[in-house]
């Protein structure tokens, strides 16, 4: 056990050293992400079954989505993953200023993503493509289109909710970094939030082709 690990202010009393604490934090985050994978995996499976049962309706629904906006959002989210990687690397160096700078960049790119998504949602409301009482689509595949849009709003809405939670975590990290809590020996929270953010990005990488591109 190193002397640094024994006396570091971030070391919790129930861990022997910082390395054991880091490994435990990583394991906990991976277990949490495994539950998230099962959650989204069930949605993906339900979507696949319903699309198989009603291919024409789902294909028509896909054609109603805005592929250019979805493509821009994909690029924006990939960019946010890059800034998150840089923040984690800065954490390994104990560079608080760089951590803050890259976390702010991640926040800004994530905000751009949500603004574009809100714009997409507003178009759906305007065009009467919201399942329920606001649904006014009158084509031959109306029932299938409405089912597709149910999946679209549920899956993208849950993804957006996870991003909002990520925003809260990013702000928390920024506050910790401003207080000088991260050093070369300790940046576990940055790594953990980084894993969470990358997971959210990967979910979108699956959602984008499933919802936007299969028809094209």
Protein Blocks (a to p, Z undefined) as FASTA:
>chain_A
ZZklmmgmklcfkbfblmlmmmmmmmmmmmmmmmmmmmmmmmmmmmmmmmmmmmmlmmmm
mmmpcfklmmmmmmmmmmmmmmmmmmmmmmmnopaklmmmmmmmmmmmmmmmmmmmmmmm
mmmmmnopaghjklcbfbfklmmmmmmmmmmmmmmmmmmmmmmmmmmmmmmmmmmmmnop
acfklcklmmmmmmmmmmmmmmmmmmmmmmmmmmZZ
